[in-house]
Amino acid sequence: ILTAIIYPDSAIYANGETAEDIQKDLTAKVTALNKTLPSFKQIKKVELRETEFVKTTSKKTKRNLVQ
């Protein structure tokens, strides 16, 4: 299952939204994006992270550590 693992930007969601509100907003955005993509590229699940991704010294995400 193609899953989007998202760490929400605190600048965008700084108005005291709950995790449920953020989840609904991001799911709506993913649904809109999926309408433009072929079925094999569509995101089926959205997961929120509470901690930032582990990064290298050059600020790239260490993909093998994303869970």
C-alpha positions in Angstrom: 0.0 0.0 0.0 1.4 3.4 -1.0 1.5 5.4 2.2 2.4 9.1 2.7 4.2 9.6 6.0 3.9 13.3 6.9 5.5 15.5 9.5 3.2 18.6 9.4 4.8 22.0 9.1 4.3 23.8 12.4 4.1 27.2 10.6 1.0 26.1 8.7 -0.7 24.3 11.5 0.1 26.8 14.3 -3.5 27.8 15.1 -4.1 25.1 17.6 -5.5 22.5 15.3 -5.8 19.0 16.7 -4.2 16.0 15.1 -7.6 14.9 13.9 -8.1 18.3 12.1 -4.7 18.1 10.5 -5.3 14.5 9.4 -8.6 15.5 7.7 -6.9 18.5 6.0 -4.0 16.4 4.7 -6.4 13.6 3.6 -8.4 16.0 1.6 -5.3 17.4 -0.1 -4.1 13.9 -0.9 -7.6 13.0 -2.3 -7.4 16.0 -4.6 -3.9 15.0 -5.7 -5.0 11.4 -6.4 -7.6 12.7 -8.9 -4.8 13.8 -11.1 -2.7 10.6 -10.8 -3.1 7.2 -12.5 -4.4 4.5 -10.1 -1.0 2.8 -9.6 0.5 6.1 -8.3 -2.3 7.1 -6.0 -1.6 7.4 -2.3 -3.9 5.0 -0.3 -3.0 5.9 3.3 -1.8 9.0 5.1 0.1 8.7 8.4 1.1 11.6 10.6 4.4 11.8 12.5 4.9 13.6 15.8 8.6 13.8 15.4 10.7 15.1 12.6 12.5 12.7 10.2 16.1 11.8 10.9 18.4 13.8 8.6 21.9 13.6 7.3 24.4 16.4 7.7 23.3 17.7 4.3 19.6 17.9 5.5 18.4 15.0 3.5 15.9 12.5 5.0 17.5 9.1 5.9 14.8 7.0 4.1 16.0 3.7 5.5 15.1 5.0 9.0 11.6 6.1 8.2 9.0 3.9 9.9 
